[in-house]
Amino acid sequence: MGNSNEIYKITFLNKGKLYEVFVKQVYQSDLYGFIEIEDFVFDEKSQVVVDPSEEKLKAEFNGVKRSFIPIQAVIRIDEVEKSGVSKISSGDNITPFPVSLVGAKADTKDS
């Protein structure tokens, strides 16, 4: 993934919120369990109405060259024809994928 004309919409969970961002580059990271996203695309049209969640995302990712997203936080990756409005919304109806870092011990209780 990485043609200069391609744009990807990445939807992921971060701090209990659902983030939707547009990037030009997305690929599996050398860091185990992460994807890398870079070349963020924000809606640059001059609008009378300013979306506060997109402005918050612009501020949060200002100066960020590359971001590493844990693979279990990723909800969806779509290749889109053009970028849209990046946003943060509540993740109330989304449950994170369960991850166990320590192997669970099977119940070996004899009957």
Secondary structure, DSSP 8 states (H G I E B T S, - for coil): ---TT-EEEEEEEETTEEEEEEEEEEEE-SSTTEEEEEEEE------SS--HHHHHHHHHTTT-SEEEEEGGGEEEEEEESS----EEEE-TT-------SS---------
